[in-house]
């Protein structure tokens, strides 16, 4: 029966009638261009893939009498066909049949292999077709002896190791049991339901408790299942256009410069438990002739150096090596993913960097009065963000990186900070205040109306007037910045773009959407969607049947590999940290690794964002011409002539070739031959 009453024989109509709400990127119905009958016939006959479950002499032979495999087979065929005949899809369905058989007490024989549905296990563990369902843990060392539950396939700890919070550790590395709860070594917790006493677990099961209190801008609450002192509120600093800065306290100023600057950093942290961070920002001139520019923003935190390059692909480098988002570092302390038309970096302590056509740095409320840099001090007083108040250049220069290019420059722009800026004529202010220009931000029945309570548009409106009046910015960037702030606050906005007003051009197999869900409709989401944000942002959404791979939308069978919380594109090759292995992502979403290793006189280094082996002597890779010798200058091979000659010039001769005006030579000259 369909939702609301009635009967239908159409499975699609039946399923859609029970759909609850809309999820961006989610579609219902039968996948197009999928020949179910041919695939079913092929796998039923070959006994491969989904057909493995039907094989009367196969690994599931003793389960057939207990659980009919036909239904699992049909489900498997449907899903595999829907996702482009991918092996990993059939693996999930076969694993489901395996669990059902084992729960029913039927014997299942090994069916996985290195080439088919391989199940990798963590360190200190191994795969077993029949793993005990109540294994030994740090909290219950004898659990497996008394276990009467049916076994299931999975990873089991090696001898001498037990489970600790899902990981296999040596018994000597177990944590603590306190009030009936288990805690890992170095884990802190609040046992009384308040944040007035904090306890920590040490190796050997030792628990130490001390008095504790939350900071001025923190409160004790449970967030994502963890009780702790969590920050109250947050604030965002934005960089719009070339160098239009909106500080954490919403002070706007502008400057011209191509140096590397400290956009924001943690300051005055003595005695606090806040995590130190540093964010660099540079507006780099790539081509002085075409005036092509790009922005680079770099986050230093937890020992990592993560740079985002604002080119077509928004490339990311981690410690000098190019890396595809999404990825997770330090067990979730750092995460990167695509969001809307840009990149989002998130830390576990609440620092967030959004980068698309503009840059937005959000810090949690407990960093109040503990930041400095171009984004200001976050003390809710915009008047002290630029100091000295009448000299923007001097202020900006104080936050120039010490290792900046010595030829870089910082100069003044009309900012509204100093008194030299001309007033905007009333007539122009009136025109810019129209509902089709800056007035769109504050229009009471406009596309951003629902956001006004969450994000006050007044400062954005005033800044829009000032910026456009001076001809220093783009209306679309200003509106997009406010739209992103609204969506980041969890507020739904209405469509404000059109084909003739601030359009976004989308690539092949995608279309513009006001609420794009990139990560759960991406290639990486087929393997792990745990890092997906809860909010959505405007941008390009892949068409039905396609998945995001970077900025492109591809068919599922064109997706790459997701290994150890890092995504690799199909056919991408990477070298291990010690250059001992070179791995290539195959078209079947599997990494194929082979021995690599550096040769004699070679060293393992990172070169132009890629790890590789290079010769210690750079001249080994260069062939010079006859009578030239290679010399290494600053690590760069240079071919230098190994002889000189004498050129005698006398009289009143004039040389003309390549010289304008002509050059008169009247003396003796020595010149290279």
C-alpha positions in Angstrom: 0.0 0.0 0.0 1.3 3.4 -0.9 1.6 6.3 1.6 -1.8 7.9 1.9 -3.7 4.8 0.7 -4.1 3.1 -2.5 -2.4 0.1 -4.2 0.2 0.1 -7.0 2.2 -2.5 -8.8 5.0 0.0 -9.6 7.9 -0.4 -7.2 9.2 3.1 -8.0 5.9 4.8 -7.2 5.6 2.7 -4.0 9.1 3.7 -2.8 8.7 7.4 -3.7 5.4 7.6 -1.8 7.3 6.8 1.4 10.1 9.3 0.8 10.6 11.7 3.7 11.8 15.1 2.5 14.3 15.8 -0.2 18.0 15.1 0.0 20.2 17.0 -2.4 21.6 14.7 -5.1 19.2 11.9 -4.1 17.1 10.5 -6.9 14.6 7.7 -7.1 13.6 5.3 -9.9 15.2 2.8 -12.2 18.7 3.8 -13.3 18.9 4.6 -17.0 20.9 2.6 -19.6 21.1 -0.5 -17.4 20.6 -3.9 -19.0 19.5 -6.0 -15.9 18.5 -9.1 -17.9 21.9 -9.4 -19.7 23.8 -8.9 -16.4 21.6 -11.4 -14.6 22.1 -14.0 -17.3 25.8 -13.5 -17.4 26.4 -13.7 -13.6 23.9 -16.5 -13.1 25.8 -18.6 -15.6 29.4 -17.7 -14.7 28.9 -18.0 -10.9 31.1 -14.9 -10.6 30.3 -11.6 -8.8 26.7 -11.8 -7.6 26.5 -15.3 -9.0 28.9 -16.6 -6.4 26.0 -16.8 -4.0 24.2 -19.2 -6.3 27.1 -21.7 -6.9 25.9 -25.1 -5.5 29.5 -26.1 -5.0 30.7 -22.6 -3.9 31.4 -21.1 -0.4 27.7 -20.7 0.4 26.7 -24.3 -0.5 25.8 -25.2 3.1 23.6 -22.1 3.5 21.3 -22.6 0.5 19.0 -24.9 2.4 18.7 -22.4 5.3 18.5 -19.1 3.4 17.5 -18.9 -0.2 20.1 -16.8 -2.0 17.8 -15.8 -4.9 16.5 -12.6 -3.3 20.1 -11.5 -2.4 21.2 -12.3 -5.9 18.4 -10.1 -7.4 19.2 -7.2 -5.1 22.9 -7.6 -6.0 22.2 -7.5 -9.7 20.1 -4.4 -9.4 22.7 -2.5 -7.3 25.7 -3.6 -9.4 23.9 -2.6 -12.6 22.9 0.7 -11.1 26.5 1.5 -10.2 28.2 0.6 -13.4 29.2 -3.1 -12.7 31.5 -2.2 -9.9 33.0 -5.1 -7.9 32.8 -3.2 -4.5 29.0 -3.0 -4.9 28.6 -6.8 -5.2 31.0 -7.2 -2.3 28.6 -5.4 0.0 25.6 -7.6 -1.0 27.6 -10.8 -0.7 28.8 -9.7 2.7 25.1 -9.2 3.6 24.3 -12.7 2.6 27.3 -14.0 4.5 26.1 -12.3 7.7 22.6 -13.7 7.3 23.9 -17.2 6.8 26.2 -17.1 9.8 23.5 -15.6 12.0 21.3 -18.6 11.1 24.1 -21.0 12.1 25.1 -22.0 8.6 28.7 -22.6 7.7 30.2 -20.2 5.1 33.6 -21.0 3.5 36.2 -18.3 2.6 35.0 -16.4 -0.5 37.2 -13.3 -0.4 40.6 -13.1 -2.1 43.4 -10.5 -2.9 41.7 -9.8 -6.2 38.0 -10.0 -5.2 36.4 -8.2 -2.3 39.6 -8.1 -0.3 38.9 -6.9 3.3 42.0 -5.0 4.6 42.5 -5.1 8.4 44.1 -2.6 10.7 47.5 -3.0 12.3 47.9 -6.0 14.6 44.9 -7.8 13.2 43.9 -10.2 10.4 40.9 -11.4 8.4 38.9 -14.4 9.6 35.8 -15.9 7.9 34.6 -16.9 11.4 35.5 -14.3 14.0 34.1 -14.4 17.5 31.3 -11.9 18.0 32.4 -11.1 21.6 36.2 -10.7 21.3 38.6 -10.0 24.1 38.8 -6.3 25.0 40.8 -4.3 27.5 37.6 -4.1 29.5 36.7 -7.8 29.3 39.8 -9.9 28.8 38.0 -13.2 29.0 35.0 -12.3 26.9 35.8 -14.7 24.0 36.0 -17.8 26.3 32.4 -17.4 27.5 31.0 -16.3 24.1 28.0 -18.2 22.8 27.0 -15.9 19.9 27.4 -17.2 16.3 30.7 -16.1 14.7 30.8 -13.6 11.8 33.4 -12.8 9.2 35.7 -9.8 10.0 39.0 -8.7 11.4 40.4 -10.4 14.6 43.2 -9.2 16.8 46.5 -11.1 16.5 47.6 -13.2 19.4 48.7 -11.1 22.4 46.4 -8.2 21.3 43.0 -7.1 22.4 40.5 -4.5 21.3 40.7 -1.0 22.8 38.1 1.5 21.4 38.0 -0.5 18.1 41.8 -0.9 17.7 44.0 -3.8 18.5 46.6 -3.0 21.1 49.0 -5.0 23.3 47.5 -5.9 26.7 50.1 -3.7 28.3 48.7 -0.7 26.4 45.2 -1.0 27.7 43.5 2.0 29.2 41.3 2.5 32.3 38.0 1.4 33.6 36.3 4.0 35.7 32.7 3.8 37.1 32.0 0.9 34.7 33.2 2.8 31.6 36.3 2.2 29.6 38.7 5.0 28.6 41.7 4.9 26.3 45.2 6.0 27.5 45.5 9.8 27.4 41.8 10.2 27.1 40.2 12.9 29.3 36.6 12.7 30.6 34.2 14.4 33.1 32.8 11.7 35.4 30.2 13.8 37.3 28.2 15.1 34.4 29.6 18.6 34.8 32.9 20.2 33.8 34.0 20.9 37.4 36.2 17.8 37.6 38.3 16.4 34.8 39.9 13.0 34.8 42.6 11.5 32.6 43.6 7.9 31.9 47.2 6.8 31.9 48.9 3.6 30.8 48.5 0.9 33.4 44.9 1.8 34.2 45.7 4.8 36.4 43.0 7.5 36.5 44.0 11.0 37.8 41.3 13.7 38.5 41.7 17.4 39.0 39.4 20.4 39.5 38.4 22.1 36.3 36.3 25.0 34.9 35.3 26.2 31.5 36.8 29.4 30.0 35.0 32.7 29.8 33.6 32.0 26.3 32.9 28.3 26.8 30.1 26.3 28.3 29.8 22.7 29.5 27.6 20.7 27.2 27.4 17.5 25.2 28.2 17.9 21.5 28.5 15.0 19.1 28.3 12.7 22.0 31.2 14.2 23.9 30.9 16.2 27.1 33.4 19.0 27.2 33.8 22.8 27.5 32.6 23.8 24.0 32.9 27.4 22.6 30.0 29.8 22.6 29.3 31.2 19.2 31.9 32.0 16.5 33.0 34.8 14.2 34.1 35.0 10.5 36.7 37.1 8.7 36.3 37.5 4.9 38.6 38.4 2.0 36.5 39.4 -1.0 37.9 40.4 -4.4 41.6 41.3 -4.4 42.3 42.5 -0.9 39.0 43.6 0.6 39.1 42.5 4.3 36.2 42.2 6.6 37.6 41.5 10.1 36.2 39.2 12.8 34.7 42.3 14.3 33.3 43.3 10.9 35.7 46.2 10.2 36.2 46.7 6.4 39.4 48.0 4.9 41.2 47.5 1.6 44.8 47.6 0.4 46.9 46.7 -2.6 49.7 44.2 -2.2 51.3 41.0 -3.5 53.3 40.0 -0.5 52.6 37.1 1.8 50.7 38.2 4.9 49.5 36.7 8.2 45.8 36.7 7.7 45.1 35.3 11.2 47.0 33.6 14.0 46.3 32.6 17.6 47.7 35.1 20.1 48.0 35.5 23.9 47.5 31.8 24.5 49.6 31.5 27.6 47.7 29.6 30.3 44.9 28.6 27.9 44.1 25.2 26.4 43.5 26.6 22.9 45.2 25.1 19.9 47.7 27.4 18.2 47.2 28.0 14.5 48.6 30.3 11.8 47.0 31.3 8.4 49.1 32.9 5.7 47.5 34.7 2.7 49.0 35.9 -0.6 47.6 37.5 -3.7 50.1 36.3 -6.3 50.6 37.9 -9.7 51.2 35.0 -12.1 51.5 36.9 -15.4 52.5 40.6 -15.4 51.4 41.0 -19.0 47.9 39.5 -18.7 47.7 40.6 -15.0 46.6 37.0 -14.2 46.4 36.5 -10.4 45.8 33.7 -8.0 45.3 33.6 -4.2 47.2 31.2 -1.9 46.0 30.5 1.6 48.0 28.3 3.9 47.0 26.8 7.3 49.7 25.7 9.8 48.2 23.6 12.6 49.0 20.2 14.3 52.4 20.2 12.5 50.8 20.3 9.0 51.2 22.9 6.3 48.1 22.9 4.1 47.9 25.3 1.1 45.0 26.0 -1.1 45.7 27.4 -4.6 42.8 29.3 -6.1 43.2 28.1 -9.7 40.6 26.3 -11.8 40.8 23.1 -9.7 41.4 24.7 -6.3 44.4 22.5 -5.7 45.6 21.5 -2.2 49.1 20.8 -1.0 49.8 19.0 2.3 53.3 19.4 3.5 54.4 20.3 -0.1 52.6 17.3 -1.8 49.5 17.7 -3.9 46.5 15.9 -2.4 42.9 15.4 -3.7 40.0 16.2 -1.3 38.3 14.8 0.5 40.9 13.6 3.0 41.2 13.2 6.8 44.4 13.8 8.8 45.3 12.9 12.4 42.2 10.7 13.0 39.8 13.6 12.2 41.7 16.5 13.7 41.9 17.9 10.1 39.4 17.4 7.3 39.3 18.8 3.7 36.5 18.5 1.2 34.8 20.2 -1.7 31.9 22.6 -0.8 29.8 24.5 -3.2 32.3 26.0 -5.8 35.2 25.9 -3.4 37.1 24.0 -0.7 36.5 23.7 3.0 39.1 23.0 5.7 37.9 22.0 9.1 39.7 21.4 12.4 38.4 19.5 15.4 38.5 22.7 17.6 36.2 24.7 15.4 38.5 26.6 13.0 37.0 26.5 9.5 38.4 27.9 6.3 36.1 28.3 3.3 37.6 29.2 -0.1 35.8 29.7 -3.3 35.6 33.1 -5.1 36.3 34.6 -1.7 38.0 33.5 1.5 36.2 33.0 4.9 38.0 32.2 8.1 35.7 31.2 11.0 37.1 30.9 14.6 35.1 29.5 17.6 34.0 31.8 20.4 36.7 30.7 22.8 39.3 32.5 20.7 37.7 35.8 21.7 40.5 38.3 22.2 43.0 35.6 21.2 43.6 36.3 17.5 45.8 38.8 15.6 46.7 39.5 12.0 44.9 41.2 9.1 41.6 39.7 10.5 41.9 41.6 13.7 41.7 40.6 17.4 38.1 39.4 17.7 37.2 41.5 20.8 33.9 42.8 19.4 35.5 46.3 18.9 36.0 47.1 15.2 37.6 50.4 16.0 40.9 48.8 17.1 41.3 46.3 14.3 43.4 48.6 12.1 46.2 50.2 14.2 47.3 52.9 13.5 43.8 53.8 12.4 44.8 56.3 9.8 47.6 54.3 8.1 46.4 51.0 6.5 49.7 50.4 4.8 51.7 50.6 8.0 49.2 48.2 9.7 49.3 45.7 6.8 53.1 45.8 6.6 53.4 44.8 10.3 51.7 41.5 9.3 53.9 40.8 6.3 55.6 37.4 6.5 59.3 37.7 7.3 60.1 35.4 4.4 58.2 37.4 1.8 59.7 38.1 -1.6 61.9 41.3 -1.0 60.5 42.7 -4.3 56.9 42.5 -3.2 54.9 45.7 -2.5 52.1 46.9 -0.3 50.3 50.1 -1.2 47.3 52.1 -0.1 43.8 51.9 -1.6 40.8 54.1 -0.8 39.4 52.1 2.2 37.1 54.3 4.2 39.6 54.0 7.0 41.4 57.2 6.2 40.0 60.6 5.4 41.2 60.9 1.8 38.5 58.7 0.4 35.9 60.7 -1.6 32.3 60.6 -0.5 29.9 58.7 -2.8 27.5 61.1 -4.5 23.9 60.8 -3.2 22.6 60.0 -6.6 25.0 57.1 -7.0 24.2 55.8 -3.5 20.5 55.8 -4.4 21.2 53.9 -7.6 23.3 51.3 -5.7 20.7 50.9 -3.0 18.2 49.6 -5.6 16.6 46.2 -5.1 18.6 44.9 -8.1 21.9 46.0 -6.6 23.0 46.2 -3.0 19.4 46.6 -1.8 18.9 42.9 -2.7 20.8 42.1 0.5 18.3 43.8 2.8 15.1 43.5 0.8 12.4 42.4 3.2 10.8 40.0 0.7 14.0 39.2 -1.2 15.9 36.0 -1.5 17.9 36.6 1.7 14.9 37.7 3.9 14.9 34.5 6.0 18.6 35.2 6.8 18.3 38.7 8.2 17.7 37.5 11.8 20.6 35.1 11.7 23.1 37.3 9.8 22.5 41.1 10.0 22.7 42.4 6.4 23.3 46.1 7.4 27.2 45.9 7.5 27.2 43.9 4.2 24.8 46.5 2.6 27.0 49.5 3.7 30.2 47.7 2.5 28.5 46.9 -0.8 27.7 50.6 -1.4 31.2 51.7 -0.5 32.9 49.1 -2.5 30.9 49.5 -5.7 30.9 53.3 -5.5 34.7 53.2 -5.6 34.6 50.6 -8.4 36.7 48.3 -6.4 34.6 45.1 -6.2 32.1 42.9 -7.9 28.5 42.8 -6.9 28.2 39.1 -7.5 31.1 38.3 -5.1 29.5 40.5 -2.4 26.1 38.8 -2.7 27.7 35.4 -2.8 29.7 36.1 0.4 26.5 37.0 2.2 24.7 34.0 0.7 27.4 31.7 2.0 27.3 33.2 5.4 23.6 32.6 5.5 23.8 29.0 4.4 26.7 28.4 6.8 24.3 29.6 9.6 21.9 26.9 8.5 19.4 29.4 6.9 17.7 28.5 3.6 18.0 31.2 0.9 15.9 31.6 -2.2 17.3 31.6 -5.7 18.9 35.0 -6.5 21.0 34.1 -9.6 19.6 34.0 -13.1 21.1 33.4 -16.6 21.6 37.2 -16.9 22.4 38.0 -13.3 25.5 36.5 -11.6 25.3 33.2 -13.4 27.6 30.2 -12.5 28.8 28.2 -15.5 28.7 24.5 -14.7 30.8 21.8 -16.4 29.5 18.9 -18.4 27.0 16.6 -16.7 26.1 19.1 -14.0 23.7 21.9 -13.3 23.5 24.9 -10.9 21.6 24.3 -7.7 20.9 26.5 -4.7 21.6 23.7 -2.3 24.4 21.4 -3.5 25.3 18.2 -1.6 28.7 17.5 -3.0 30.3 15.0 -0.6 27.4 12.5 -0.3 27.1 12.4 -4.1 30.8 12.1 -4.8 33.1 9.2 -5.7 34.5 9.2 -2.2 31.0 8.9 -0.6 30.7 5.4 -2.1 33.3 4.4 0.5 33.0 6.9 3.4 30.5 9.7 4.0 31.4 10.3 7.6 33.1 13.7 6.8 30.1 15.2 5.0 28.9 18.5 6.5 25.3 18.9 7.5 24.6 22.1 5.6 24.5 22.6 1.8 25.8 25.5 -0.4 25.0 26.9 -3.8 27.1 25.6 -6.7 27.0 22.9 -9.4 25.3 19.6 -8.7 26.1 16.5 -10.8 23.3 15.2 -13.0 21.5 12.0 -12.0 23.8 9.0 -12.5 27.0 11.0 -12.1 29.3 11.6 -9.2 31.7 14.3 -8.2 35.4 13.7 -8.8 37.0 17.0 -7.9 35.3 19.6 -10.1 34.2 17.1 -12.7 31.2 14.8 -12.8 31.9 11.2 -13.8 30.1 7.9 -14.1 30.5 5.6 -11.0 32.7 3.2 -12.9 35.1 6.1 -13.6 35.7 6.8 -9.9 39.0 6.4 -8.3 40.2 4.8 -5.0 39.6 5.7 -1.4 42.5 4.4 0.7 43.3 5.3 4.4 40.9 8.3 4.4 42.5 9.8 1.2 41.0 9.8 -2.3 43.0 9.1 -5.5 41.7 9.7 -9.0 41.6 6.8 -11.5 45.0 6.1 -12.9 46.7 8.5 -10.4 50.1 7.3 -9.4 51.7 8.0 -5.9 54.9 7.1 -4.3 55.2 6.1 -0.6 56.8 8.4 1.9 60.1 6.4 1.8 59.9 5.8 -2.0 59.9 2.1 -1.5 56.6 1.6 -3.3 54.8 3.1 -6.3 51.0 2.6 -6.3 48.5 3.3 -9.1 44.7 3.6 -8.8 43.2 1.1 -11.2 39.9 1.5 -13.1 38.3 -1.0 -10.7 38.8 1.2 -7.7 41.8 -0.8 -6.4 45.3 0.3 -5.7 48.0 -1.7 -7.5 51.4 -1.3 -5.7 54.8 -2.4 -6.9 58.4 -2.1 -5.6 60.0 1.2 -6.5 63.0 2.4 -4.5 65.7 5.0 -5.4 68.8 4.0 -7.2 72.4 4.6 -6.2 73.1 8.4 -6.0 69.4 9.1 -5.9 67.4 10.4 -3.0 63.7 10.4 -2.1 62.4 14.0 -2.3 59.3 16.1 -3.0 59.6 17.9 -6.3 56.9 20.3 -7.5 54.3 18.7 -5.3 55.1 15.1 -6.2 57.3 12.6 -4.3 59.9 11.0 -6.5 63.5 9.8 -6.7 66.0 12.3 -8.1 69.8 12.1 -8.6 71.9 13.7 -5.9 73.9 15.2 -8.7 71.5 17.3 -10.9 74.0 17.2 -13.8 73.3 13.5 -14.2 70.0 14.3 -15.9 71.5 16.8 -18.4 73.4 16.3 -21.6 75.5 19.3 -22.5 76.7 20.2 -26.0 80.2 19.7 -27.2 82.8 21.8 -25.4 80.3 22.5 -22.5 80.5 21.3 -18.9 77.5 21.0 -16.6 77.7 22.9 -13.3 75.2 22.8 -10.5 74.1 26.2 -9.4 71.7 26.2 -6.4 70.7 22.7 -7.3 69.9 23.6 -10.9 72.1 22.1 -13.8 73.7 24.7 -16.0 75.7 24.0 -19.2 78.8 26.3 -19.2 81.2 26.7 -22.1 84.6 25.3 -21.2 86.7 27.8 -23.2 86.8 31.5 -24.0 88.0 33.4 -27.1 89.3 36.8 -28.0 87.4 39.3 -30.2 89.4 42.3 -31.4 87.4 45.4 -32.5 89.1 48.7 -33.5 88.4 51.7 -35.6 85.0 53.5 -35.8 82.8 50.5 -36.5 79.1 50.4 -36.0 77.2 47.2 -35.1 73.6 47.1 -36.2 72.1 43.6 -35.7 69.7 43.4 -32.7 70.7 46.9 -31.5 68.5 50.0 -31.6 69.9 52.7 -31.7 73.2 51.5 -33.3 76.1 51.0 -30.8 79.5 52.5 -31.8 82.5 50.5 -30.7 85.9 52.3 -30.5 88.0 50.3 -28.1 89.6 46.8 -27.7 87.1 44.2 -26.3 87.6 40.7 -25.0 84.4 38.6 -25.5 83.4 35.0 -25.2 83.6 32.9 -28.4 
